[in-house]
Structure formats: structure tokens, C-alpha cells
Amino acid sequence: MSAQPKYLRSLAVLLGIGGLVPFIGLAWLCLRDTSGSSEYQHSLVVYAASITSFVGAVHWGLVLGEANTTRRHALQLAWSVVPSLAAWGVTTSGEPRTALVRMALVLAACWLTDAVFSRWGAIPAWYFRLRSLLTFVAVASLMLTGLASSG
């Protein structure tokens, strides 16, 4: 893996932290909403699905940037579509509270898979550290909201 310029890493951190705003904001709105409305819950599930798709797409981009491909690259490319398929499945089944918990589990499973790819050197270490922080906050937001929301 080639080293990224420091300013790109800094930008990735800034954008990643910014991407947590909808997780935290929507979770807060869900927990504050005592009317039983599922609008915020649905919005949080849809946002989480888009982020989950992005997490998989990172692998697509990493593999396409390689000049010499290996069997691991083929596995990584195949894996890259799994998160979006799983997220789609979650968004099309179940009520929002259940979908929030399921989406948290999908994101956690994606992180576990990325941990394996990280050990194999398939993703940059700095990215995995950032991804770990972002995933922790996203999963916590989803789980807290899914388990604590009323109605």
C-alpha cells in the first residue's frame, strides 16, 4: 500500500467525523421523540445503510487501484458488495426499531471483516484505526436507539 499524504489522512478524519453527525443527531432525535413516530428511526436506518454501502465500496476502490492482483484481491472485491446487499436487506424488512439493531450488527460484522483484511495488509492501518472509531460510534448510536426507543 502506498502512503497517503498527511493532508489526505487529515481530510479523511474530518470527513469521517462529519459523517457521524447524522448518527448522533438522529439518535438524539429518536430518543427525544416521545410521540412514538418512527420517522427519525427510519431516517437513521437509511443513513446507516448508505454508510454501510460506502464501507464495502472502499474495498472495491482499493482493489481497482492495484496493478498486480492476487486471490486476496478477488476475495476483497467479492466482499465489497456484501455490505450493501446486507444493508438493503435490513432496510426492506422489519420495523424500524428492529432494523436499527440489525443495521448495527451488519456494521459490526463489516468491521470484523475489515479487521481480518487489516491483518492481511489489505487496508491501510491508519484507515482501520479511523474506521474503528467511526464504527464504534455508529454502532453505539444504532444499538442505543434501537433498544431504547419507544414504539
LOKE-476970 format. One line per 10 residues: number of its first residue (from 1); their letters; for each residue x, y, z of N, C-alpha, C. Coordinates in steps of 0.05 Angstrom, whole numbers, plus 5000, padded with zeros to 4 digits. Layout:
<nodes>
NUM = A = X,Y,Z,X,Y,Z,X,Y,Z | ...
</nodes>
This chain:
<nodes>
1 = MSAQPKYLRS = 5017,4977,5000,5000,5000,5000,5018,5025,5000 | 5011,5043,4983,5026,5068,4983,5017,5086,5005 | 5035,5102,5015,5029,5121,5037,5013,5144,5026 | 4992,5152,5042,4976,5175,5034,4989,5200,5045 | 4987,5222,5030,4997,5247,5041,4981,5254,5067 | 4995,5267,5085,4983,5273,5111,4958,5290,5109 | 4957,5308,5090,4932,5324,5087,4908,5308,5078 | 4913,5286,5063,4891,5269,5055,4880,5253,5080 | 4899,5244,5096,4890,5230,5121,4874,5249,5139 | 4884,5273,5141,4870,5293,5158,4842,5299,5147
11 = LAVLLGIGGL = 4840,5301,5121,4814,5306,5108,4796,5282,5112 | 4807,5257,5110,4791,5233,5115,4780,5233,5144 | 4797,5241,5163,4788,5242,5191,4766,5262,5194 | 4770,5286,5183,4750,5307,5185,4723,5298,5172 | 4724,5287,5148,4700,5278,5135,4687,5255,5150 | 4703,5237,5161,4693,5214,5176,4678,5224,5201 | 4691,5242,5216,4678,5254,5240,4652,5268,5232 | 4653,5283,5210,4629,5296,5200,4607,5276,5193 | 4614,5253,5184,4595,5232,5177,4581,5220,5202 | 4592,5226,5225,4580,5216,5250,4557,5235,5259
21 = VPFIGLAWLC = 4556,5259,5249,4536,5278,5257,4507,5267,5253 | 4501,5256,5230,4474,5244,5227,4469,5221,5246 | 4489,5204,5252,4485,5182,5271,4478,5193,5298 | 4494,5212,5307,4490,5223,5334,4464,5240,5335 | 4461,5257,5315,4438,5275,5315,4411,5260,5313 | 4410,5241,5294,4385,5225,5291,4380,5207,5316 | 4401,5196,5327,4397,5180,5352,4386,5198,5374 | 4396,5222,5377,4386,5240,5397,4357,5247,5392 | 4350,5253,5367,4322,5259,5360,4304,5235,5365 | 4314,5211,5358,4298,5187,5363,4292,5183,5393
31 = LRDTSGSSEY = 4312,5187,5409,4309,5183,5438,4293,5205,5451 | 4293,5229,5439,4277,5251,5449,4248,5251,5441 | 4243,5237,5419,4216,5237,5407,4198,5218,5424 | 4180,5229,5439,4163,5213,5456,4136,5207,5442 | 4132,5217,5418,4107,5213,5405,4104,5185,5393 | 4126,5170,5392,4124,5143,5380,4128,5143,5350 | 4134,5166,5339,4138,5168,5310,4164,5153,5302 | 4162,5139,5280,4186,5124,5271,4201,5139,5248 | 4194,5164,5243,4207,5178,5221,4237,5181,5225 | 4245,5189,5249,4274,5192,5255,4288,5165,5254
41 = QHSLVVYAAS = 4274,5145,5265,4286,5118,5264,4290,5109,5235 | 4271,5113,5219,4273,5105,5190,4296,5120,5177 | 4298,5146,5183,4320,5162,5171,4347,5152,5180 | 4349,5144,5205,4374,5133,5216,4381,5107,5202 | 4361,5089,5198,4366,5064,5184,4376,5069,5156 | 4363,5087,5142,4370,5093,5114,4399,5105,5113 | 4405,5123,5131,4432,5135,5131,4453,5113,5137 | 4447,5096,5157,4465,5074,5163,4469,5056,5139 | 4448,5051,5124,4450,5034,5100,4469,5046,5080 | 4467,5073,5076,4485,5086,5057,4514,5085,5066
51 = ITSFVGAVHW = 4518,5088,5092,4546,5087,5102,4556,5058,5100 | 4539,5039,5105,4547,5011,5103,4555,5004,5074 | 4541,5015,5055,4548,5011,5027,4575,5024,5021 | 4580,5047,5032,4605,5061,5029,4628,5044,5040 | 4624,5032,5063,4645,5015,5076,4653,4992,5058 | 4634,4980,5044,4640,4959,5025,4654,4970,5001 | 4645,4993,4991,4657,5004,4967,4686,5012,4970 | 4694,5017,4994,4723,5023,4999,4740,5001,4988 | 4731,4976,4993,4747,4953,4983,4748,4952,4953 | 4726,4958,4940,4725,4959,4911,4747,4978,4901
61 = GLVLGEANTT = 4747,5002,4913,4767,5022,4905,4796,5014,4910 | 4800,5001,4933,4828,4992,4939,4837,4971,4919 | 4820,4952,4912,4828,4931,4893,4832,4943,4865 | 4815,4961,4856,4818,4972,4830,4843,4988,4827 | 4855,4997,4849,4879,5013,4848,4905,4996,4847 | 4902,4970,4849,4925,4952,4849,4933,4944,4821 | 4959,4945,4816,4970,4937,4790,4971,4907,4787 | 4980,4894,4807,4983,4864,4807,4963,4853,4827 | 4944,4837,4816,4923,4826,4833,4929,4798,4842 | 4918,4791,4865,4922,4764,4876,4894,4752,4883
71 = RRHALQLAWS = 4894,4729,4893,4869,4716,4902,4856,4732,4924 | 4872,4744,4941,4861,4761,4963,4846,4785,4951 | 4856,4796,4929,4843,4818,4916,4815,4810,4906 | 4814,4786,4894,4788,4775,4885,4769,4772,4908 | 4778,4762,4931,4762,4759,4954,4753,4786,4964 | 4771,4805,4965,4764,4832,4974,4743,4845,4955 | 4746,4841,4929,4727,4852,4910,4700,4839,4914 | 4699,4813,4918,4674,4799,4922,4661,4809,4948 | 4677,4812,4969,4667,4822,4995,4655,4850,4992 | 4666,4866,4975,4658,4894,4973,4628,4899,4968
81 = VVPSLAAWGV = 4615,4879,4956,4586,4882,4951,4568,4872,4973 | 4580,4856,4991,4564,4844,5013,4551,4865,5031 | 4566,4885,5041,4554,4904,5059,4529,4918,5047 | 4530,4926,5021,4507,4939,5010,4483,4920,5007 | 4488,4895,5001,4467,4876,4999,4454,4871,5027 | 4471,4869,5047,4461,4865,5074,4445,4889,5083 | 4456,4913,5078,4442,4937,5086,4415,4939,5072 | 4414,4933,5046,4389,4933,5031,4369,4914,5044 | 4378,4890,5051,4361,4870,5064,4349,4881,5090 | 4366,4895,5106,4356,4906,5131,4335,4928,5126
91 = TTSGEPRTAL = 4340,4944,5107,4321,4967,5102,4294,4958,5091 | 4293,4934,5080,4268,4924,5068,4253,4904,5085 | 4263,4900,5110,4249,4881,5127,4248,4891,5155 | 4226,4887,5168,4223,4893,5196,4216,4922,5202 | 4207,4926,5226,4200,4953,5235,4226,4968,5242 | 4225,4994,5243,4249,5010,5247,4266,5003,5271 | 4254,4997,5294,4270,4991,5318,4287,4966,5314 | 4274,4946,5302,4289,4921,5296,4310,4926,5275 | 4303,4942,5255,4322,4948,5233,4347,4963,5244 | 4343,4980,5264,4366,4994,5276,4386,4975,5288
101 = VRMALVLAAC = 4375,4955,5303,4393,4936,5316,4406,4918,5295 | 4391,4910,5275,4402,4894,5253,4424,4909,5238 | 4419,4935,5233,4439,4951,5219,4465,4953,5236 | 4462,4956,5262,4485,4957,5280,4501,4931,5277 | 4487,4909,5276,4500,4883,5274,4515,4880,5247 | 4502,4890,5226,4515,4889,5199,4540,4906,5200 | 4539,4930,5211,4563,4947,5212,4585,4934,5229 | 4577,4922,5251,4597,4908,5268,4609,4885,5252 | 4594,4870,5237,4604,4848,5221,4623,4858,5200 | 4617,4881,5188,4635,4893,5168,4661,4901,5181
111 = WLTDAVFSRW = 4660,4911,5205,4684,4919,5220,4701,4894,5225 | 4688,4872,5234,4703,4847,5239,4717,4837,5213 | 4703,4839,5191,4715,4831,5166,4739,4849,5158 | 4735,4875,5163,4757,4894,5157,4781,4889,5176 | 4775,4879,5200,4797,4873,5218,4815,4850,5206 | 4802,4831,5194,4816,4810,5180,4832,4821,5157 | 4819,4837,5140,4833,4849,5117,4856,4867,5127 | 4853,4880,5149,4874,4897,5160,4898,4880,5168 | 4893,4857,5181,4915,4839,5189,4929,4828,5165 | 4915,4826,5142,4927,4816,5117,4942,4838,5103
121 = GAIPAWYFRL = 4940,4863,5113,4953,4886,5100,4938,4896,5076 | 4912,4889,5074,4896,4897,5051,4884,4925,5053 | 4884,4936,5077,4875,4963,5081,4896,4978,5098 | 4899,5003,5094,4919,5018,5109,4912,5018,5139 | 4933,5016,5156,4929,5015,5185,4915,5041,5195 | 4923,5064,5184,4911,5089,5194,4881,5089,5187 | 4873,5078,5164,4845,5077,5157,4830,5059,5176 | 4842,5036,5182,4828,5018,5200,4824,5030,5228 | 4844,5045,5238,4841,5058,5264,4818,5078,5262 | 4817,5094,5241,4795,5113,5238,4768,5098,5236
131 = RSLLTFVAVA = 4768,5078,5219,4744,5062,5215,4734,5050,5241 | 4752,5042,5259,4745,5030,5284,4730,5051,5302 | 4740,5075,5303,4727,5096,5319,4700,5103,5307 | 4699,5106,5281,4673,5114,5268,4653,5091,5271 | 4661,5067,5268,4643,5044,5271,4633,5042,5300 | 4650,5046,5319,4641,5045,5347,4619,5065,5352 | 4622,5089,5344,4602,5110,5348,4576,5103,5333 | 4579,5095,5308,4556,5088,5292,4540,5065,5304 | 4554,5044,5312,4541,5020,5323,4528,5027,5350 | 4542,5043,5366,4530,5051,5392,4505,5068,5387
141 = SLMLTGLASS = 4505,5086,5368,4482,5102,5362,4458,5085,5353 | 4464,5066,5336,4443,5049,5326,4431,5030,5347 | 4449,5018,5363,4440,5000,5384,4425,5014,5406 | 4435,5036,5415,4422,5052,5436,4394,5060,5426 | 4393,5070,5402,4367,5079,5392,4348,5055,5388 | 4358,5034,5376,4340,5010,5371,4330,4998,5397 | 4347,4997,5417,4339,4983,5442,4323,5002,5461 | 4327,5028,5459,4315,5046,5478,4291,5061,5467 | 4287,5062,5441,4265,5077,5430,4238,5065,5438 | 4219,5083,5441,4192,5073,5447,4177,5069,5421
151 = G = 4158,5051,5422,4140,5046,5399,4154,5041,5374
</nodes>
